[in-house]
Amino acid sequence: MTALNLSGINKFYGRTHVLKDISLEVDEGEFVVFVGPSGCGKSTLLRLIAGLEDTTSGDIFIAEQNMNTTPPAKRGIAMVFQSYALYPHLNVRRNMTLALKQEKQSKRVIEQRVLKASKMLDLESYLEHYPSELSGGQRQRVAIGRAIVREPKLFLFDEPLSNLDAALRANTRVEIARLHKALAASMIYVTHDQTEAMTLADKIVVMNEGRVEQIGGPMELYNNPANQFVAGFIGAPSMNFFPGHAIHEKDTRTIGIRPEDLYVTDHGRLSIRIQHIERLGGDTNIIGTCENQSVTMRLFGQHSFCVGTDVAIDFDDAKAFYFTPSGERA
């Protein structure tokens, strides 16, 4: 069964067209990530699905039921916000049970669900604590637990890790992936971080300026981007782009090369002037300029290059991507 179906979704704020004819499906049990730069419309789309805003046109189906006029509380969804949105005067247990009490669930059902969620999230020893006594990662787990106890048809996550430090983001990302497998639930996750998208998603929806640029699995988007925007957005470090005439005379196309597909050689077709070196231990990122554009080369292992020097580089033509002047795959 389809967990979510969006058909021809448009959203205007006055004369500003912020979402443009978006159609997509989320299968039952699928983890789908909306990713794109700030202002691309991904959070607005999530709010439409949740019923926090109305569509200008188009249809939203959740579990094959049209939800266009259904209020948020009756859509069978649970949303986890970036800001945690916990009640500071309620302890963890009461934060997690409040929605169930409003639904008039029995005490037995409430206790069972809270116990199950707190075990999954390692919160059993914190049920009597208040939000002010918890770390950022613990607060986010409480917010996730509050969503789990509702047993929704669809989980919605709105940039839930952006307030956490790097280590906590990585740990919580693993916890969310583990939860998805344990719950076998349908989840939609909004982020601007393509690393989160690549590591969590079954399916990624890449958005830009209110449009869907491409939908596919993480490796599908990485290996076969539909256009230059997707090629440059998916992957860290980002894909490099060179003018075609730098390699092939009179070529008006743009050539895209992943950082890991560049290599140093004595007689390369290109040359970069090194501006910065990132020594990461297992990898070394060489950042420089070529044809007046920034270039990043990712090398395995440790290397002793010097800033300010020129280095000849090249690539395997079979690993190159070509794009037209309009940005489409050539």
N, C-alpha and C positions, 0 to 999 in steps of 0.2 A: 504494500500500500504506500502511496505517496504521502509523506509527512507534511510537505508544503509545496504549493504550486502558485507561482506568481505569473499572471498573464497580462501583458501590456500595461505595466505600472508606469504612470506618469505622476509627477508632483511639481506643482508650481507654487512659488511664493510671490504673489503679485504677478509681475511679468517675467520673473526669473524661473527658468525651466531647470529644476535641480535634479530630477530623475527622468530619464528619457527612454520610454518604451522598454521597460525591463521585464523579461520573461525567463523563468528558470524553475527547476524542480529540485526538491530535496527528498531523497528516498528515506524510507523508514530505517532508523538506526544509523544514518549517515552523518558524518561530521563535515560540515561545510563551512569554509572560512571566506568572508568578504574582506578583501584586502585592496588597498589603494592609498594614494597620498591624501593628506588632510584636505577636506573640502570636496572629495570626490562623490559624496552622497551615501557612503556605506552605512553610517549611523542613522541617517534619515530613513534609509530603507528598512533598517532594523526596527525603528520606531513605528513605521507603517505596519510591519508584520505584527508588532506587539499591540497595535491599536491605540498607541499614544498620540498618533496623528492620523488624519484621514488622507486617502489617496485623492488625487484630482481625477484620475481615470484609471481603469484596470481592475482586476479581480485578485483577491487573496483567498486561497483555499488552504485550510489547515485540517489534516486528516479527512480530506475530500469534502469538507463543509465550507461553504462560502462565508467569510468572516467580515465582509465589507462593512456591515452595520452592527457587528457584535462587539460589545464593550470589552476592554482588556481582561477584566476579571473572569470572563466566560469563554475565553479563547483557548483555554487549556495550555497556556504557556507559562513559563517562569523565567524571569529575567535577572541576570547578574550584572550589576553596574560597575563602572570604573571606580566610583566613589564608595563602594561597599554598601552605603545607605542603611547602616545598622542603627537601631534605636539605642542611644547611649544610656538611657535609664533602665534598659532591660538587659538581663544577663543572657548568655549564649542560648540557654535552653528556651527562654521566653522569646528571644528573637526568632528562633527556629520554629516555634509553635504558634506564633501569632496568626499567621495566615490560615493555619489548620483550624484554629478556634473560630475564626471568622467564617470558615466554611462549615462550622458546626460538626466537625468530626468528633467521634467518641474519644474519651480519654485513653482507651486501650489502643486505638489506631494511632493517636498522636504519639504515645509513648513508644510504640513499636517503630514508627517511622523515624523518630528522633534518635532512638538507639541505633538503628541501622545506619543512618547518615553519619552520626558521630563516630561510629566505628570505622566507616569508610574513609573519613577525613581525619582520623586520629585526634578527635576533639572530646573524647569521653571524659578526660580529666579537666576540661575547661568549661563544662556546661554551666557551672555556677559563677563563672567569671564574667565581668562586664567588659564591653569593647575597649575601654580605656586601659584595661590590664593586659591587652593582647598586642602582639606584634602585627605589622601590616600583613604578613603572610597568613597569620591566624585569623585576622579579621576577614580576609578574602575567602578563607575556607569556610568561615561561618556563613558568609553571604552565599557561597555555593551550596552549603548544607541547607540553608533556608529554601533554596530552589529545589533541592533533591526531595525534601519531605513532601512537597506538593505532588510528586509523581506526575509531572506534566507530560503532555503530548510532544512538546517542543521546548528545548532549552535555548535561551537567547543570551549570549555573552557580549557585552559592549565594552571592548578594550579592558578586560578585567585585570590585566597585569601591568598596566602602564604606570601605576603608582608604586610598584615594587622595585627594589634594586636588582641589579643584574643577576646575582646568585639566586635570589628568591624567585625571580621570573623564570629562571631555568628549572628550579625545583617545582614550582607550581604548574609550569607547563607539563611536566612529567605527570603530576598528580591528575591534571585534567584529562590527559590522554588515558591514564589508567582508569579513571572514573568512566570515561566514555565506553571503554571495553567492558567494564563491570556492569554498567547500567544498560548497555545496548540501546542507548537513547538517541534520538535525533537532536543534533545540536547545530546551532548557527553561531558563529564566532566572528566578531568584527575586530580588525586590527589594522594598523598601518605598518606593522612589522612583518616583512616578508619571511623572516626566519621562523616566527611563530606559525605563519601560514604553511610553510613548507614542512614543518615538523609535526603539526597537529592534524592537518586536513586529509580527509579522503578525497575531497573535491574543493578546488579553489575557484572563487569568482573574482576576477581582477576587474576593478572599476576605475574609471577615469572620467572626470568632468560629467558625472551623472549617467554615464553609459557603462555597459558591460563590455569590456574589451575581449575577454576570453574566459571560458570555463573549461576546467580539466583537472586531472590529477597533478600533484606536485611535479613529478618527473616529466609528465607530458608537457607542462608549461615550460619547464626548464630546457627540455631538449627540442621542443617544437613550438616556440612562441609564434603567435599569429602576426605580430607586428613589432615595430621597434620599441613601442612603449612597454609592452609586456616583457620583451627581451631585456630591457634596461632595468625594469622594476624587480623582476624575479631573479634572485641570485645575489650572493654577497661574498666578495665584493661584486659590484655591478659589472655588467658586460661593457667592454670597450667598443667605441665606434670610431672608425677611420673613414675618411673620404676615399671612395673607390679609386680615384685617379692617383692616389699614393701608391697603389699596387698595379693597377691596370690603366694605362693611358686613356684618357677621354671617358672613363667609366663614371657615370653620374650617380651610381648607387652608393649606399653607405654599407661598409663592411663591419659586421659585429663579431668580436672575438671574446670569449670568456677569459678572465684573468689567468686561469690555470692552463689555458691552451696557448699562451705565449711562452716563448723560451729564448734564452740568450744564445747567440751564435756568432761566429766570426764574420760571416758575410750575410747578414740579415737584410731583408727588403725594407725594414723600417729601423729607425733609431730613436731612442728616448733619452732625454736628459733627466737624470735622477733628481727629484726634488725632496723626497722623504723615503725613509726605510722603516717598515714596521717589522721588528724582529720578534716573532711570536713563539720561538722555540722550535716547535715542529714544522712551522711554515715561516716563510719570509715574504712579505708584500713589498714590492718595489713600486713606488708611485712617482710618475714623472710626466713629461709633456712630449707629445709627438704631433706634428702637423697642427700646432697651436691648440691641441686638445689634451685633457688630462687622461692619463693611461695608468692602469694598475695591472701589474704582473704578479701572479701568485706562484711562488716556487716552493717545492717541497724541501724541507730541511733548513739548515743554516748557511747563510752566504755572506761574504765580506765585500759587498759593494760600497762605494763611497758617494755621498751626496755631491752633486755638481758635475759628475762625470757623464759622458755619453756612452750608451751601450747599444750595440746592434741586436735587434730582436727579429723573430719571425714566427710563423704559425703554419700549421697543416691546413691547406686549402679545404680539405674535406670537413674540417671543423668550423668553417666560417659560415656566417649567416649574412645574407644580402637583403637590403631593404631599398625600396624605391624612394624618391625624394619626398613622397607623401607619407612615408613611414610604414608602408605595407611590405610584407615579405615579397621579395622578388623571385 
